[in-house]
Amino acid sequence: MINNNNKSSFRTATNDFVKTVESAIKNQEIKKKGKDWLIRELDQMIAQLKNAKAENVAKAAGL
């Protein structure tokens, strides 16, 4: 089940990723940065989501 904290964390991570990629596209930097950069950005977003989920689990467990 997804609670509001998870939704907010997901939204934040997703918005950060989208803003970064949109900026790179607008500035035509994405061609220079390449596929590896995009993969690193995705990995960073996934790490943020995992961290947010772990924090929410700890809160739910009362830790």
MARTORDREN-429585 format. One record per atom (N, C-alpha, C): residue in three letters; chain; atom name; z, x, y. Coordinates in Angstrom, 1 decimal, decimal comma, m for minus. Layout:
N
 tinu marlum lopa     up   east  north
  ALA      A   CA      Z      X      Y
...
***
This chain:
63
 tinu marlum lopa     up   east  north
  MET      A    N    0,0    0,8   m1,2
  MET      A   CA    0,0    0,0    0,0
  MET      A    C    0,0    0,9    1,2
  ILE      A    N   m0,8    0,5    2,2
  ILE      A   CA   m0,8    1,3    3,5
  ILE      A    C    0,0    0,6    4,5
  ASN      A    N    1,0    1,3    5,0
  ASN      A   CA    1,8    0,7    6,1
  ASN      A    C    1,3    1,1    7,4
  ASN      A    N    1,9    0,7    8,5
  ASN      A   CA    1,4    0,9    9,8
  ASN      A    C    1,4    2,4   10,2
  ASN      A    N    2,4    3,2    9,7
  ASN      A   CA    2,4    4,6   10,0
  ASN      A    C    1,2    5,3    9,3
  ASN      A    N    0,9    4,9    8,1
  ASN      A   CA   m0,3    5,5    7,5
  ASN      A    C   m1,6    5,1    8,2
  LYS      A    N   m1,7    3,9    8,6
  LYS      A   CA   m2,9    3,4    9,4
  LYS      A    C   m3,0    4,2   10,7
  SER      A    N   m1,9    4,4   11,4
  SER      A   CA   m1,9    5,2   12,6
  SER      A    C   m2,3    6,6   12,4
  SER      A    N   m1,7    7,2   11,3
  SER      A   CA   m2,0    8,6   11,0
  SER      A    C   m3,4    8,8   10,6
  PHE      A    N   m4,0    7,9    9,8
  PHE      A   CA   m5,4    7,9    9,4
  PHE      A    C   m6,3    7,8   10,6
  ARG      A    N   m5,9    6,8   11,5
  ARG      A   CA   m6,7    6,6   12,7
  ARG      A    C   m6,7    7,8   13,6
  THR      A    N   m5,6    8,5   13,8
  THR      A   CA   m5,5    9,6   14,6
  THR      A    C   m6,3   10,8   14,1
  ALA      A    N   m6,2   11,0   12,8
  ALA      A   CA   m6,9   12,1   12,1
  ALA      A    C   m8,4   11,9   12,2
  THR      A    N   m8,8   10,6   11,9
  THR      A   CA  m10,2   10,3   11,9
  THR      A    C  m10,8   10,4   13,3
  ASN      A    N  m10,1    9,9   14,3
  ASN      A   CA  m10,5    9,9   15,7
  ASN      A    C  m10,7   11,4   16,2
  ASP      A    N   m9,7   12,2   15,8
  ASP      A   CA   m9,8   13,6   16,2
  ASP      A    C  m11,0   14,3   15,6
  PHE      A    N  m11,3   14,0   14,3
  PHE      A   CA  m12,5   14,6   13,7
  PHE      A    C  m13,8   14,1   14,4
  VAL      A    N  m13,8   12,8   14,6
  VAL      A   CA  m15,1   12,2   15,2
  VAL      A    C  m15,3   12,8   16,6
  LYS      A    N  m14,2   12,9   17,4
  LYS      A   CA  m14,4   13,5   18,7
  LYS      A    C  m14,9   14,9   18,7
  THR      A    N  m14,4   15,7   17,8
  THR      A   CA  m14,8   17,1   17,6
  THR      A    C  m16,3   17,2   17,3
  VAL      A    N  m16,7   16,4   16,3
  VAL      A   CA  m18,1   16,4   15,9
  VAL      A    C  m19,0   15,8   16,9
  GLU      A    N  m18,6   14,7   17,6
  GLU      A   CA  m19,4   14,2   18,7
  GLU      A    C  m19,6   15,2   19,8
  SER      A    N  m18,6   15,9   20,1
  SER      A   CA  m18,7   16,9   21,2
  SER      A    C  m19,6   18,0   20,8
  ALA      A    N  m19,5   18,4   19,5
  ALA      A   CA  m20,4   19,5   19,1
  ALA      A    C  m21,9   19,0   19,1
  ILE      A    N  m22,1   17,8   18,7
  ILE      A   CA  m23,5   17,2   18,7
  ILE      A    C  m24,0   17,1   20,1
  LYS      A    N  m23,2   16,6   21,0
  LYS      A   CA  m23,6   16,4   22,4
  LYS      A    C  m23,9   17,8   23,1
  ASN      A    N  m23,1   18,8   22,7
  ASN      A   CA  m23,3   20,1   23,3
  ASN      A    C  m24,3   20,9   22,5
  GLN      A    N  m24,9   20,3   21,5
  GLN      A   CA  m25,9   21,0   20,6
  GLN      A    C  m25,3   22,2   20,0
  GLU      A    N  m24,0   22,3   19,8
  GLU      A   CA  m23,3   23,4   19,1
  GLU      A    C  m23,3   23,3   17,6
  ILE      A    N  m23,6   22,1   17,1
  ILE      A   CA  m23,5   21,8   15,7
  ILE      A    C  m24,5   22,7   14,9
  LYS      A    N  m25,7   22,9   15,5
  LYS      A   CA  m26,7   23,8   14,9
  LYS      A    C  m26,2   25,2   14,8
  LYS      A    N  m25,5   25,7   15,8
  LYS      A   CA  m24,9   27,0   15,7
  LYS      A    C  m23,7   27,1   14,8
  LYS      A    N  m22,9   26,1   14,8
  LYS      A   CA  m21,7   26,1   14,0
  LYS      A    C  m22,0   25,9   12,5
  GLY      A    N  m22,9   25,1   12,2
  GLY      A   CA  m23,4   24,9   10,8
  GLY      A    C  m22,6   24,1    9,9
  LYS      A    N  m23,0   24,1    8,7
  LYS      A   CA  m22,4   23,2    7,6
  LYS      A    C  m21,0   23,7    7,3
  ASP      A    N  m20,7   25,0    7,3
  ASP      A   CA  m19,4   25,5    6,9
  ASP      A    C  m18,4   25,1    7,9
  TRP      A    N  m18,7   25,1    9,2
  TRP      A   CA  m17,8   24,6   10,3
  TRP      A    C  m17,5   23,1   10,0
  LEU      A    N  m18,5   22,3    9,7
  LEU      A   CA  m18,3   20,9    9,5
  LEU      A    C  m17,3   20,7    8,3
  ILE      A    N  m17,5   21,5    7,2
  ILE      A   CA  m16,6   21,4    6,1
  ILE      A    C  m15,2   21,8    6,4
  ARG      A    N  m15,0   22,8    7,2
  ARG      A   CA  m13,7   23,2    7,7
  ARG      A    C  m13,0   22,1    8,5
  GLU      A    N  m13,8   21,4    9,4
  GLU      A   CA  m13,3   20,3   10,1
  GLU      A    C  m12,8   19,2    9,2
  LEU      A    N  m13,6   18,9    8,2
  LEU      A   CA  m13,3   17,8    7,2
  LEU      A    C  m12,0   18,2    6,5
  ASP      A    N  m11,9   19,5    6,1
  ASP      A   CA  m10,7   19,9    5,4
  ASP      A    C   m9,5   19,8    6,2
  GLN      A    N   m9,6   20,1    7,5
  GLN      A   CA   m8,5   20,0    8,4
  GLN      A    C   m8,1   18,5    8,5
  MET      A    N   m9,0   17,6    8,6
  MET      A   CA   m8,7   16,2    8,7
  MET      A    C   m8,0   15,7    7,4
  ILE      A    N   m8,4   16,2    6,3
  ILE      A   CA   m7,8   15,8    5,0
  ILE      A    C   m6,4   16,4    5,0
  ALA      A    N   m6,2   17,6    5,4
  ALA      A   CA   m4,8   18,2    5,4
  ALA      A    C   m3,9   17,4    6,3
  GLN      A    N   m4,4   16,9    7,5
  GLN      A   CA   m3,6   16,1    8,4
  GLN      A    C   m3,2   14,8    7,7
  LEU      A    N   m4,1   14,2    7,0
  LEU      A   CA   m3,8   12,9    6,3
  LEU      A    C   m2,8   13,1    5,2
  LYS      A    N   m2,9   14,2    4,4
  LYS      A   CA   m2,0   14,5    3,4
  LYS      A    C   m0,6   14,8    3,9
  ASN      A    N   m0,5   15,5    5,1
  ASN      A   CA    0,8   15,8    5,7
  ASN      A    C    1,4   14,5    6,2
  ALA      A    N    0,6   13,6    6,8
  ALA      A   CA    1,1   12,3    7,3
  ALA      A    C    1,6   11,5    6,2
  LYS      A    N    0,9   11,5    5,0
  LYS      A   CA    1,3   10,7    3,9
  LYS      A    C    2,7   11,2    3,4
  ALA      A    N    2,8   12,6    3,3
  ALA      A   CA    4,0   13,2    2,8
  ALA      A    C    5,2   12,8    3,7
  GLU      A    N    5,0   12,8    5,0
  GLU      A   CA    6,0   12,5    5,9
  GLU      A    C    6,5   11,0    5,7
  ASN      A    N    5,5   10,1    5,5
  ASN      A   CA    5,8    8,7    5,3
  ASN      A    C    6,6    8,5    4,0
  VAL      A    N    6,2    9,2    3,0
  VAL      A   CA    6,9    9,1    1,7
  VAL      A    C    8,4    9,6    1,9
  ALA      A    N    8,5   10,7    2,6
  ALA      A   CA    9,9   11,2    2,8
  ALA      A    C   10,7   10,2    3,6
  LYS      A    N   10,1    9,6    4,6
  LYS      A   CA   10,9    8,6    5,4
  LYS      A    C   11,2    7,4    4,6
  ALA      A    N   10,3    6,9    3,7
  ALA      A   CA   10,6    5,8    2,9
  ALA      A    C   11,7    6,1    1,9
  ALA      A    N   11,8    7,4    1,4
  ALA      A   CA   12,8    7,8    0,5
  ALA      A    C   14,1    8,1    1,2
  GLY      A    N   14,1    8,0    2,5
  GLY      A   CA   15,4    8,2    3,3
  GLY      A    C   15,7    9,7    3,4
  LEU      A    N   14,7   10,6    3,3
  LEU      A   CA   15,0   12,0    3,4
  LEU      A    C   14,8   12,5    4,9
***
